[in-house]
Amino acid sequence: MPTETSSTSPAWDPSSRTPSHDPAYSMPSTSVVSRHSISQVDQPAAGSSQPQIQHLFLNPLLVGKKLNAIVNGGEHKQKSLEVSISVLQERILMDHTKYGTSYRLQPEWVTPKHPSPTHDNGLLIVIKGDHCSKYVRRIHHRHNDAGCTIVLAVTQRVEKAADTITDERLELAPEYLCTVSETKAEKDLNKELMKSLRMSYRSSTLR
């Protein structure tokens, strides 16, 4: 069974339109960060016996994003941290900022913090597949033989205002998603954002 699908429920009118991002959360220019950047990070040196590192966070589409992860390495022992994805001299890097100082994280230390299909109602981001880098919020979940998928609304982040819900709906397995930290002010602004949409979905599934 596919792990990444679009919703086909008659309750929705999914749109294939990809929302434009707010300038405050814009992606870096592809002339600066290209697909080639990933190979420079992931590929071992010539003649090296080291296996190729393939980490979901080392994706040009995620540069400039901050994602939640469990970090186990260096001074961190299964620590929940916010990880920043950046680019330096065409190399994609993962860092954690503590007291204003940025610390480099090794890819093998970092495990994405995937959401619970039934509990996580906060901000999420897609970290792989065709919809990578889109911000989403949970509407509901759906059980199937392969496990549980999450029904999602694609959102646009708006600085100092509530997020905007787009017409685009997705249905993804938890491993396609990562949780994103929000400040108290952001949580307050978006507290009621999904309420009516979730109620409409629940009502439609009971018909």
Buried (B, 14 or more C-beta within 10 A) or exposed (E): EEBBEBBEBEEBEBEEEEBEBBEEBEBBEEEEBEEEBBEEBBEEEEEEEEEEEEBBBBBBBBBBBBBBBBBEBEEBEEBEBBBBBBBEEBEBBBBBEEEEEEEEBEBEBBBBBBBEBEEBBBBBBBBBBEBBBBBBBBBBBBEEEEEEBBBBBBBBBBEEEBBEBBEBBBBBBBBBBBBBBBEEEBEEBBEEBBEEBBEEBEEEEEE
